[in-house]
Every structure is written in C-alpha cells, then in structure tokens.
Amino acid sequence: MICILLDIIYILLMVLLTPFVLYRMIVKGRYRSGWKERLGFVPRRYSDQPCIWIHAVSLGEVNAIGTLVKQLHKTLPQYEIVISSTTDTGIARAKKIYGLSHRVFFFPLDFTLAVRRAFRRLHPQLCILMELELWHNFSVIAQKHDIPLVVANGRISSSKGFPRYKKIAPLVRPMFGRLALVLAQDDTYADRFRFLGAPAEKVKVVGLLKYDTAEVTDKVVGVDELAQALGLSAEQKIWVAGSTGPGEEEIILDSFQQLQREKALQNLRLIIVPRKPERFDEAARLIEAKGHRLLRYRLVKTGKYQPTHDDDKAVILGDTLGDLRKFYNLGRVIFVGRSLVPMGGSDMAEAAALAKPVVVGPYTENFMETVQKLTAAAALEVVADGRQLTEVTKKLLLDKTTADQMAQRARQIILDNKGATRRTVEEITKLLGCQPPLGEKTIATQAIKNK
C-alpha cells in the first residue's frame, strides 16, 4: 500500500518538476540521456553467473569504489559486478574507469515498476549502496526478492541528512530495518544508522574507503605531460584550488590578487578546478571578470589551443574530468573546496596522500572523521574566511620546511588508516557465505570482531 502511495506522490512530483527538468535539459544539458535505464530497462543479464550490484550515486562515490571493485573481483571472482550511478557525470566517469570490464547504467527511479524491472533484468544476489542512497520502494522490493542490501562506506551527514531523517524517524525506521549490513565509516555514523532503525548487530565500523583509494605517490602518471602542456615549470609556485563550489572562486581570486602583491609571490600561478562540470563556464566568466587572463585546460587537452608567453600569468581553469589528482600533484599548496561555503566539504585524502599541505574552510562536516584525524596531527589548516585563507596560504608558500613537514604528517595519517576496503570485502564475503581465499585473514578481521 505504501509503495503504491509513494508511486502516486512520485508521479505528482514529476509533473510539478517537469518545467525545472526541461530547463535543465535544454539550458544546462543535463538529464538528456539514460531515461530508459531510469525506468528500469537496464542492460539485461543472461548469464547464470551470480551478480553483485554496486550503486555509487555521483562522481565522488564512483571514484571511491575503485579499490572496492578490484578487491571484490579478486576475492569473489565467481561474481559479476555491475555498477550504477544517478548523475550524468557519475555515469561518464564510471564508464571511463569500469566500462570495459563491468556493465554501467543509470540507477532506476524509485517507482515500483521501474525497480522491479531492474531487479528482473539483473537478478543480483547482493546490492551495495555507497554511503547511504537508500530508497523505500527499492528496499521493499529487494527484501521481497531476498536480495540483501549493504551500505558500504556508510555515513549520514550532520548538516542535512541526519536532522532530516530524525524528523521522520518513525517513517524511515522500517526502511533502515531492511538493511542486511551497514559498514560505517566511524562510530558516530554507526550510532546514527542504529538510531534510524538499522539492526544494531548488523552495523559495523570498518573505516573510510577513501583512505584506500588515495594513492600514496610522489608523482601521478601524466603530471609531467600536464605541466608541459600548460607551460608550467618545476620552479614555479603553484596554488591549486580543487573541488570548488559556488561562491568560493571569487574568494580564491581575491586572495590570489593579495598574494601576488608579495614580492616573493609575484609569479605565483593559480589553478582552479570546480567540483561540478556544469559550473566550468561560470568559473571561466568569473576569472575573466576579475581581470585575469584565462587559460582553459580543456582547450589545451583537445588540441584547440596552444599556450603562449601571454599565458605565463594566466589563471588556469581545470575544466576536464579525471585530472584533479594531476593538478594536485602540481601544487605547492592545495585548497580543497566546498568548505568556505556551507556545502559540507570535499575529499582531502587524495591531496594528503600526495604529501601536499592542505587548507580547507570551516564547512567540512561530510568529512568530519578525516578532518579530525588530520587536525589532531597538525596535518591540516582550517581557515574561517578569505582573510585567513590568504594568510595561511602565504605562510605555506613561503615557508617550505613548515609546509613539507605538515604534508608528510598528512600522508602518514592516510597510510595509518588504510584497510577499510579489505574489511568491507571480508564482511560482504561472510554475508554471502563464501569462503575467502587463504591468507585473507588479517589483523583487520580481528579489529572488526572487537567492535
């Protein structure tokens, strides 16, 4: 009955949102593809091979499942792994990374018929939902088909997610109660899942997957080619602002202008990489409006533009997908965005793993555990506003010894906290009733038992 009622509500919402969706399709170029799959017509599986369905809602989650997909394939080679996402950028990235080896498709809308159709076409033995991304009809139909639902890398944010769920806790507790396993990032998130109805004995703390996906290296593959293409040299001081959100680029550009007034920083270069591709043009217009020469990496990468001496002081816009780590590798100091504005922050583990001094704003609740670990080790600078951003960035750019020591402490935190992927796979293997390969029993297993 509830499923039917929800279907009616969904239909009414779709009717109300049609003008908005059409605007986004026509003006922003979004939601133009994948509608067949969103209605449940996902790629049909004809094989008798058992299947694990992993859902990563957007670009960040798609990037985060890399080591999980590899470890699952290694530990459970008898299972086919299929991957879904909700956003256009998530699908594009998933196809680029996993498309040659795995089916990639849009996640179905939470209509009863769409979800049933998707399950019939895939007939999975297990569904893994990254971080949360739990829907009522999806959970009901999965339970009816005896398909266990697992939340991996589980978290419920304190800024939006948890307060909203608390208000409707009696309504969502049955949905959370259908979860077969919750593998939470930390104890705080685990307690939130239990409060919202996840069975206490099925909630375990395994750590953060992003520590495992953050590759510890001094040189990212392709970084030399990137620097050469942009006309950058190893001697230049480069400030990289990655995963920036609306309202941040203006603060960063103002800070950059102040930094350039320092005699030792007159040749400072700035690279801005917005978090969402649909904001690339907006950021480009802002850079030019602030009086800076603009160099768009997309044009360089596609061979449409060759940098000249006129671009020696241009602000570089990283308007491509999949190159953020390369840009971080170029930076002397890294600002990780969506943190100077109330957007919850962005992943700072990748920059830390590259041994870069990292600066963030005050709004980092989506990465609370990582921020706490890094700040406790004096391995992260948290600034309150643009003024502090300028001061801290200046200090790190001019004091290489302090910056390097801070960066090495950050890298060590990443190294010390790896292992969540192995623990996640061990718990999934136990849930499926499979015998893990010999030698897979590790200290991490004992850590789970002691939780």
C-alpha angles and dihedrals in degrees: 000000000000090000091055091047090051091050089055091048091048091052092050090048091050091053091049093046096045094098090050093048092048090050091051091047096049102034104027099030093232131136091021096125140039099043093129090055092043087059090056101267092126120158106293118237115218096174123103088219111120115251139217115200115206119193119199108178101207146354097293094052091044089057091046096058096062098101092037092057091048094047093046091051091049095046098036105029091159090069125082111222119214124186132208134184136181105217130067092236091048091053093046092051094044092052091049094050104031106013097101093056105025140042110254122194145150117277112249121253112254094258112130094235094046094050094045091049092051093050091048092051095046102029092195124190092211139014121210115198114197116231095334121311093154121166128190102230091040091054094046094050092044089054092049089053092046091242111150116229116215125189109209125192083012121199138151112201120235095218101058116346103056098040090051094047091047090059091057098029095133089055098047100040093085089052093050089044090064092065113113094199138003117198103191129196095229145349094272093057091043091056090050092053090050092048090053093053109274108144106262094226091054096055115090134171113230104156136247120318093207091072086065096045090050102094114216107222141129094221128035116214109262097018094117091052090048092052092047093049091053095043094243125151132208091243094061122099107233126190114200122198108191134187092011122181136207111301095019101086091063091052091047093049091050089050090048091054090052092048092052089061088070110096092225092050102046090113095045113140125211127208119189121194113183116213096231123050092217087067096055094096092045091053091047092054091048093051091054093042088057089058099256127133108246127222113187112203092204090067091048093046093051092047094247094119136029116203116240135191087275087069095055091107099026121130107245119224113206096211099163134090124247098020102093094103090053090052090048089051089057094051128101089196127017128210112195110208144217083061104091087059124047098267101115099255134262136261111290097175094091093056091044091051088055089057095246125148105249129207125190137174126243097270104081104123093131088062098036096137094050092046091050093051094046096045091047088058094045086245099125136051116217115195128192101211147344094290093056090043089059094046096047094043090050091051093050094045093051100037104058094173093056091044093050093048091050091048093051091051089052092051091050091055089055092049093047093053102047119118105074092114093056092047091048093051092047091055092046090048090053091048091053091048093239125146110239118227118272113274095031093105103102142165085267089066091057090049090058092049090053093053 
